[in-house]
Amino acid sequence: MKLAVLGGSGRTGRHLIDHALAAGHAVRALVRDPARAPVTHERLEWVQGDARDPAAVLQLLEGCDAVTSALGPTKGAVDVCSVATANVLAAMRARGIKRYVLVSGAGLDAPGDRKDLPGKLISKLVRLISPALVADKERELAALQASDVEWVLVRPPRLVDAPPNGAPRVSTERSLGTKIGRATLADFLLSQVTDARYVRQAPFVSA
Ligand SMILES: NC(=O)c1ccc[n+]([C@@H]2O[C@H](COP(=O)([O-])OP(=O)(O)OC[C@H]3O[C@@H](n4cnc5c(N)ncnc54)[C@H](OP(=O)(O)O)[C@@H]3O)[C@@H](O)[C@H]2O)c1
């Protein structure tokens, strides 16, 4: 398959690219600053552009079979997730691409959640500390729900840098742990490109 990747210069995104290449996929990855492109490979093409720019996202998706994203807000940006996802959804329609796998966070609430007390407290805390970032993630989920795309919105708790340690614990109701390694998260994201189990759902994943 040829995969489009957003956030490929980030700490989760670079694992996503490494794992996709190791699995034999071809990758087209968006990068704002080519100096931040972490790797080169014969099956990897870097496309320069900003995820806020619809034309850049449309160009990124050219010839791709699915879209993956480990995009996250950088300093001062409070709407990048919802803007990027609106651009991805429009570009997917234009390119006839069905599957979109992306990262959100365990603090986001979604229909069907049965969060335990710590999970509810974390949601409240995240909302108190970063209301604009939570609102951005909520707009992103609403856009996905309003689309006809096969999306999988993956909700991890705290991200840590640790070697992959097997399959994560997954639940569609609550987070089963308090952290996950970025490499393990990247593996799960990649698995969801071809797995139909969580399509149009927002599973929690944790170590
Ligand atoms: N940190 C946590 O504990 C935690 C917990 C739960 C969920 N999450 C979520 O997990 C995801 C991945 O986190 P991470 O720590 O791996 O991310 P990260 O290292 O901060 O990487 C973010 C990526 O997004 C890219 N990006 C940001 N704005 C962009 C734009 N306008 N156009 C194109 N690219 C843009 C960055 O590109 P540049 O290299 O150009 O900056 C970078 O590649 C994020 O969505 C985050 O909200 C994080």
The ligand as a Gaussian input file, in Angstrom:
#p B3LYP/6-31G(d) Opt

LIG

0 1
 N        2.134000      13.985000      24.737000
 C        1.248000      13.166000      25.277000
 O        1.426000      12.643000      26.413000
 C       -0.010000      12.847000      24.524000
 C       -1.016000      12.139000      25.159000
 C       -2.153000      11.766000      24.416000
 C       -2.255000      12.130000      23.077000
 N       -1.254000      12.859000      22.492000
 C       -1.397000      13.191000      21.070000
 O       -0.532000      12.308000      20.335000
 C       -0.179000      12.917000      19.094000
 C        1.303000      12.711000      18.822000
 O        2.063000      13.240000      19.882000
 P        3.659000      13.395000      19.726000
 O        4.154000      13.811000      21.073000
 O        4.238000      12.211000      19.070000
 O        3.695000      14.606000      18.696000
 P        4.893000      15.644000      18.374000
 O        6.222000      15.000000      18.624000
 O        4.608000      16.923000      19.110000
 O        4.723000      15.830000      16.810000
 C        3.716000      16.629000      16.280000
 C        3.837000      16.546000      14.780000
 O        2.801000      17.345000      14.192000
 C        3.408000      18.159000      13.187000
 N        2.643000      19.382000      12.951000
 C        2.128000      20.239000      13.859000
 N        1.493000      21.250000      13.245000
 C        1.605000      21.020000      11.908000
 C        1.158000      21.699000      10.753000
 N        0.444000      22.842000      10.842000
 N        1.442000      21.179000       9.538000
 C        2.152000      20.020000       9.422000
 N        2.621000      19.341000      10.490000
 C        2.354000      19.835000      11.716000
 C        4.786000      18.457000      13.740000
 O        5.597000      18.939000      12.684000
 P        6.934000      19.853000      12.935000
 O        8.052000      18.858000      13.036000
 O        6.984000      20.704000      11.711000
 O        6.695000      20.642000      14.204000
 C        5.163000      17.075000      14.234000
 O        5.573000      16.263000      13.162000
 C       -0.657000      14.361000      19.189000
 O       -1.894000      14.492000      18.505000
 C       -0.914000      14.562000      20.671000
 O       -1.942000      15.531000      20.893000
 C       -0.145000      13.208000      23.172000

